Amino acid sequence: MIRKRVAQWAVMAVAVPLAAAGARRLSHTLESRRGPSGASRMLTRGADLLRPQKARRRRFF
């Protein structure tokens, strides 16, 4: 039971940010070679959905 939770945490902590970074990099590469397209915009939106670039600030007061 604990191993399953650790594995889930590892996926969320490592694989998801790597996937977002890969999608963002692929999007920038496609845009630099061919210009903006629907595919590059879709990759950017997917990366933003997985992991936004701007960190959300927590307000304590």
Backbone as a printed PyTorch tensor [residue, N CA C, xyz], in Angstrom:
tensor([[[  0.8150,  -1.1810,   0.0000],
         [  0.0000,   0.0000,   0.0000],
         [  0.8680,   1.2570,   0.0000]],

        [[  1.8840,   1.2910,   0.8350],
         [  2.7610,   2.4570,   0.8970],
         [  3.5920,   2.5620,  -0.3810]],

        [[  4.0350,   1.4420,  -0.9180],
         [  4.8160,   1.4700,  -2.1590],
         [  4.0140,   2.0510,  -3.3050]],

        [[  2.7370,   1.7250,  -3.3450],
         [  1.8740,   2.2530,  -4.4020],
         [  1.7630,   3.7730,  -4.2900]],

        [[  1.6150,   4.2780,  -3.0910],
         [  1.5330,   5.7270,  -2.8820],
         [  2.8480,   6.4130,  -3.2340]],

        [[  3.9690,   5.7890,  -2.8860],
         [  5.2730,   6.3690,  -3.2170],
         [  5.4500,   6.3970,  -4.7300]],

        [[  5.0250,   5.3450,  -5.4060],
         [  5.1230,   5.3070,  -6.8610],
         [  4.2460,   6.3830,  -7.4980]],

        [[  3.0520,   6.5770,  -6.9890],
         [  2.1790,   7.6260,  -7.5030],
         [  2.7890,   9.0010,  -7.2680]],

        [[  3.3620,   9.2070,  -6.1090],
         [  4.0000,  10.4870,  -5.8190],
         [  5.1840,  10.7170,  -6.7640]],

        [[  5.9590,   9.6700,  -7.0110],
         [  7.1130,   9.8070,  -7.9000],
         [  6.6810,  10.1840,  -9.3100]],

        [[  5.6100,   9.6020,  -9.7720],
         [  5.1090,   9.9470, -11.1020],
         [  4.6730,  11.4050, -11.1390]],

        [[  3.9500,  11.8260, -10.1330],
         [  3.4750,  13.2060, -10.1160],
         [  4.6170,  14.2040,  -9.9260]],

        [[  5.6150,  13.8380,  -9.1740],
         [  6.7120,  14.7560,  -8.8670],
         [  7.7550,  14.8200,  -9.9680]],

        [[  7.9010,  13.7520, -10.7520],
         [  8.9720,  13.6960, -11.7360],
         [  8.4450,  13.6480, -13.1650]],

        [[  7.5660,  12.7170, -13.4570],
         [  7.1560,  12.4840, -14.8410],
         [  6.2920,  13.6160, -15.4020]],

        [[  5.3950,  14.1450, -14.6240],
         [  4.5000,  15.1850, -15.1290],
         [  5.2670,  16.4730, -15.4690]],

        [[  6.1450,  16.9760, -14.5990],
         [  6.9240,  18.1630, -14.9950],
         [  7.8410,  17.9030, -16.1950]],

        [[  8.3930,  16.7080, -16.3000],
         [  9.2250,  16.3860, -17.4630],
         [  8.3960,  16.3680, -18.7410]],

        [[  7.1950,  15.8350, -18.6730],
         [  6.3130,  15.8150, -19.8410],
         [  5.9320,  17.2340, -20.2550]],

        [[  5.6550,  18.0840, -19.2930],
         [  5.3110,  19.4770, -19.5910],
         [  6.4920,  20.2000, -20.2200]],

        [[  7.6780,  19.9820, -19.6780],
         [  8.8690,  20.6260, -20.2360],
         [  9.1490,  20.1190, -21.6440]],

        [[  8.9570,  18.8390, -21.8690],
         [  9.1660,  18.2770, -23.2050],
         [  8.1770,  18.8270, -24.2100]],

        [[  6.9220,  18.9490, -23.8190],
         [  5.9130,  19.5080, -24.7180],
         [  6.2110,  20.9680, -25.0280]],

        [[  6.6440,  21.7220, -24.0070],
         [  6.9800,  23.1320, -24.2300],
         [  8.1790,  23.2800, -25.1620]],

        [[  9.1820,  22.4490, -24.9680],
         [ 10.3760,  22.5130, -25.8220],
         [ 10.0320,  22.1280, -27.2630]],

        [[  9.2190,  21.0880, -27.4300],
         [  8.8030,  20.6720, -28.7650],
         [  7.9910,  21.7660, -29.4420]],

        [[  7.1400,  22.4320, -28.6880],
         [  6.3460,  23.5300, -29.2300],
         [  7.2370,  24.6620, -29.7280]],

        [[  8.2310,  25.0340, -28.9330],
         [  9.1510,  26.1090, -29.3410],
         [  9.9690,  25.7020, -30.5540]],

        [[ 10.3560,  24.4430, -30.6150],
         [ 11.1230,  23.9650, -31.7660],
         [ 10.2760,  24.0130, -33.0290]],

        [[  9.0310,  23.5540, -32.9370],
         [  8.1500,  23.6030, -34.1040],
         [  7.8990,  25.0360, -34.5600]],

        [[  7.6880,  25.9350, -33.6190],
         [  7.4430,  27.3290, -33.9900],
         [  8.6650,  27.9790, -34.6110]],

        [[  9.8510,  27.6250, -34.1440],
         [ 11.0510,  28.2340, -34.7170],
         [ 11.3110,  27.7190, -36.1370]],

        [[ 10.9280,  26.4910, -36.4280],
         [ 11.1660,  25.9370, -37.7620],
         [ 10.0790,  26.3040, -38.7570]],

        [[  8.8160,  26.2230, -38.3390],
         [  7.7040,  26.3620, -39.2810],
         [  6.7860,  27.5430, -38.9980]],

        [[  7.0210,  28.2250, -37.9030],
         [  6.1260,  29.3070, -37.5290],
         [  4.9920,  28.7890, -36.6670]],

        [[  4.1640,  29.6890, -36.1590],
         [  3.0630,  29.2670, -35.2930],
         [  2.0530,  28.4120, -36.0660]],

        [[  1.5680,  27.3840, -35.4290],
         [  0.5740,  26.5070, -36.0430],
         [ -0.3560,  25.9880, -34.9580]],

        [[ -1.3780,  25.2840, -35.3800],
         [ -2.3200,  24.7150, -34.4240],
         [ -1.6690,  23.6950, -33.5190]],

        [[ -0.7410,  22.9090, -34.0750],
         [ -0.0690,  21.8760, -33.2850],
         [  0.8270,  22.4980, -32.2120]],

        [[  1.5550,  23.5510, -32.5850],
         [  2.4370,  24.1740, -31.5960],
         [  1.6240,  24.8620, -30.4930]],

        [[  0.5060,  25.4740, -30.8630],
         [ -0.3520,  26.0930, -29.8450],
         [ -0.9550,  25.0380, -28.9270]],

        [[ -1.3380,  23.9000, -29.5010],
         [ -1.9100,  22.8260, -28.6920],
         [ -0.8730,  22.2880, -27.7070]],

        [[  0.3740,  22.1360, -28.1450],
         [  1.4280,  21.6710, -27.2490],
         [  1.6760,  22.6630, -26.1190]],

        [[  1.6600,  23.9380, -26.4410],
         [  1.8660,  24.9590, -25.4130],
         [  0.7190,  24.9560, -24.4090]],

        [[ -0.5040,  24.8430, -24.8990],
         [ -1.6590,  24.8010, -23.9900],
         [ -1.6080,  23.5670, -23.0980]],

        [[ -1.2170,  22.4340, -23.6690],
         [ -1.0980,  21.2170, -22.8720],
         [ -0.0390,  21.3500, -21.7930]],

        [[  1.0910,  21.9550, -22.1460],
         [  2.1520,  22.1640, -21.1670],
         [  1.6940,  23.1150, -20.0660]],

        [[  0.9500,  24.1620, -20.4430],
         [  0.4350,  25.0970, -19.4430],
         [ -0.5980,  24.4330, -18.5440]],

        [[ -1.3640,  23.5140, -19.1140],
         [ -2.3510,  22.8030, -18.3190],
         [ -1.6730,  21.8990, -17.2990]],

        [[ -0.6120,  21.2000, -17.7250],
         [  0.1080,  20.3100, -16.8230],
         [  0.8930,  21.0760, -15.7730]],

        [[  1.5750,  22.1120, -16.2230],
         [  2.4330,  22.8600, -15.3050],
         [  2.5710,  24.2960, -15.7880]],

        [[  1.8220,  25.2250, -15.1920],
         [  1.9320,  26.6260, -15.6070],
         [  3.3290,  27.1720, -15.3180]],

        [[  3.7820,  28.0780, -16.1640],
         [  5.1120,  28.6550, -15.9570],
         [  5.1430,  29.6000, -14.7700]],

        [[  4.0930,  30.3500, -14.5850],
         [  4.0570,  31.2830, -13.4630],
         [  3.6140,  30.5460, -12.2140]],

        [[  4.3950,  30.6600, -11.1830],
         [  4.0510,  30.0200,  -9.9110],
         [  2.9610,  30.8380,  -9.2250]],

        [[  2.0360,  30.1470,  -8.6460],
         [  0.9740,  30.8320,  -7.9220],
         [  1.4750,  31.1900,  -6.5290]],

        [[  1.2700,  32.4230,  -6.1530],
         [  1.7030,  32.8770,  -4.8310],
         [  0.6410,  32.5540,  -3.8100]],

        [[  1.0890,  32.0870,  -2.6840],
         [  0.1770,  31.8410,  -1.5690],
         [  0.1690,  33.0690,  -0.6720]],

        [[ -1.0030,  33.4890,  -0.3320],
         [ -1.1250,  34.6330,   0.5740],
         [ -1.5480,  34.1130,   1.9300]],

        [[ -0.7930,  34.4840,   2.9380],
         [ -1.0440,  33.9940,   4.2770],
         [ -1.8920,  34.9550,   5.0960]],

        [[ -2.1130,  36.1500,   4.5880],
         [ -2.9070,  37.1130,   5.3210],
         [ -3.8680,  37.8330,   4.3920]]])
